[in-house]
Amino acid sequence: MSPLQELPAATRSNAHRRRNFMAKLRVDGVMLDGEDDIKEAVTNAFQRILEETGEWRLSIDGLVFDSLQLADSEALETPFSEEEVLVALSNLSGDKAPGPDGFSLAFWQQCWDFVKLEGSLERSLNATFLVLVPKKGGANDPKDFRPISLVGGLYKLLAKVLANRLKKLLGSLVSDFQHAFVAGRQILDVVLIANETIDSKIKEDLRGVLCKLDIKKAYDHVNWNFVLAVTEKMGFGSKWMGWIR
């Protein structure tokens, strides 16, 4: 246990707040310390990272993907059962920070017996707070921060319900060489395979080339139209794609 974890909760909270507080920011070699200047600099920096470039993109029409069987595609779009939603809710952590609506997941878990009767969803449930989390101590450059979306509890619940359905079929769509983020597969298997490959080359005294690719902000740069196009190509139905959209 770290020394910080041994402190009282209030003390830990204050320590985290001081560590995450952005008092100044270096942009293009200039140190900014005014609140308005920092806000504008952060907004501009992440807009450049996340905005569309308008560049020409390759078509995927000629590519072949593993696709869902029609029965599996239809199963994804069947009406949700109360039990299915309750299982997803029970698997979520209730003590996370609340989103823009002010309700933590603990509220939904404790009050489920009567809030479940509400049959409508407000469009505002898509609202989110964007929080910048420092990647390292002493962060003072926009690239040293990671943007995190602080979404509401109901949004998390809906996403969990969809994810629970999807993970049952994901293994049939994702290549066997993909070990991360797929249920039943271990990300460390890739590390072990890489180590065995290197050891084999060394023992056999053979030359080789090893490439380690780290795509900068790969997930941030994924175009949503591309994601939906691939999803359609894999046989997902229009209703499911509408939920994701």
FENRAZI-V995713 format. One record per residue. RES is the residue in three letters. D_FIRST is the distance of its C-alpha to the first C-alpha in Angstrom with 2 decimals. Layout:
{{RES/D_FIRST} {RES/D_FIRST}}
//
This chain:
{{MET/0.00} {SER/3.82} {PRO/6.63} {LEU/8.21} {GLN/6.32} {GLU/7.23} {LEU/10.70} {PRO/13.50} {ALA/14.38} {ALA/17.46} {THR/15.87} {ARG/13.41} {SER/16.61} {ASN/18.60} {ALA/16.24} {HIS/16.41} {ARG/20.12} {ARG/20.76} {ARG/19.07} {ASN/21.10} {PHE/24.27} {MET/27.05} {ALA/29.16} {LYS/31.13} {LEU/31.88} {ARG/33.76} {VAL/36.40} {ASP/38.97} {GLY/38.31} {VAL/38.84} {MET/36.14} {LEU/36.38} {ASP/35.07} {GLY/37.23} {GLU/35.78} {ASP/38.79} {ASP/38.80} {ILE/35.15} {LYS/35.78} {GLU/38.85} {ALA/37.24} {VAL/34.29} {THR/36.78} {ASN/39.08} {ALA/36.40} {PHE/35.07} {GLN/38.62} {ARG/39.57} {ILE/36.72} {LEU/37.26} {GLU/41.00} {GLU/43.64} {THR/45.52} {GLY/48.71} {GLU/49.06} {TRP/50.99} {ARG/48.97} {LEU/49.87} {SER/51.13} {ILE/49.50} {ASP/52.73} {GLY/53.49} {LEU/50.09} {VAL/49.49} {PHE/46.27} {ASP/45.26} {SER/46.13} {LEU/45.69} {GLN/48.37} {LEU/50.29} {ALA/49.14} {ASP/45.45} {SER/46.14} {GLU/47.92} {ALA/45.19} {LEU/42.69} {GLU/45.05} {THR/45.82} {PRO/45.26} {PHE/41.78} {SER/41.53} {GLU/39.81} {GLU/37.81} {GLU/36.63} {VAL/35.42} {LEU/33.75} {VAL/31.81} {ALA/30.54} {LEU/29.65} {SER/27.76} {ASN/25.61} {LEU/24.47} {SER/21.43} {GLY/22.93} {ASP/20.37} {LYS/20.83} {ALA/22.66} {PRO/26.42} {GLY/28.91} {PRO/32.24} {ASP/33.64} {GLY/31.07} {PHE/30.33} {SER/26.92} {LEU/26.85} {ALA/26.26} {PHE/29.77} {TRP/31.35} {GLN/29.69} {GLN/30.74} {CYS/34.16} {TRP/35.07} {ASP/38.06} {PHE/40.03} {VAL/38.67} {LYS/39.47} {LEU/43.14} {GLU/43.17} {GLY/44.85} {SER/44.63} {LEU/42.07} {GLU/42.27} {ARG/42.26} {SER/39.83} {LEU/37.01} {ASN/36.85} {ALA/35.97} {THR/32.63} {PHE/30.72} {LEU/29.84} {VAL/26.66} {LEU/25.83} {VAL/22.19} {PRO/21.64} {LYS/20.81} {LYS/19.67} {GLY/19.33} {GLY/22.79} {ALA/24.45} {ASN/28.10} {ASP/30.06} {PRO/30.68} {LYS/29.63} {ASP/26.13} {PHE/25.56} {ARG/25.23} {PRO/27.34} {ILE/25.81} {SER/28.19} {LEU/27.15} {VAL/29.56} {GLY/30.54} {GLY/29.48} {LEU/32.93} {TYR/32.85} {LYS/29.59} {LEU/31.27} {LEU/34.37} {ALA/32.51} {LYS/30.59} {VAL/33.92} {LEU/35.48} {ALA/32.59} {ASN/32.77} {ARG/36.46} {LEU/36.15} {LYS/33.53} {LYS/36.02} {LEU/38.43} {LEU/36.30} {GLY/36.35} {SER/40.14} {LEU/40.17} {VAL/37.49} {SER/38.36} {ASP/36.99} {PHE/35.76} {GLN/33.34} {HIS/30.10} {ALA/27.77} {PHE/27.72} {VAL/30.05} {ALA/29.22} {GLY/29.48} {ARG/28.93} {GLN/25.95} {ILE/25.32} {LEU/24.22} {ASP/27.77} {VAL/29.10} {VAL/26.91} {LEU/28.12} {ILE/31.70} {ALA/31.52} {ASN/30.32} {GLU/33.08} {THR/35.62} {ILE/34.85} {ASP/34.91} {SER/38.21} {LYS/39.76} {ILE/38.79} {LYS/40.17} {GLU/43.37} {ASP/43.70} {LEU/44.36} {ARG/43.98} {GLY/42.21} {VAL/40.61} {LEU/37.07} {CYS/36.43} {LYS/33.04} {LEU/33.68} {ASP/31.34} {ILE/33.34} {LYS/32.45} {LYS/31.44} {ALA/33.08} {TYR/32.30} {ASP/33.25} {HIS/36.63} {VAL/37.59} {ASN/40.82} {TRP/40.93} {ASN/44.58} {PHE/43.69} {VAL/41.02} {LEU/43.62} {ALA/46.28} {VAL/44.19} {THR/43.30} {GLU/47.02} {LYS/47.82} {MET/45.51} {GLY/47.49} {PHE/45.43} {GLY/47.69} {SER/48.63} {LYS/47.01} {TRP/43.60} {MET/43.92} {GLY/44.88} {TRP/41.70} {ILE/39.62} {ARG/41.79}}
//
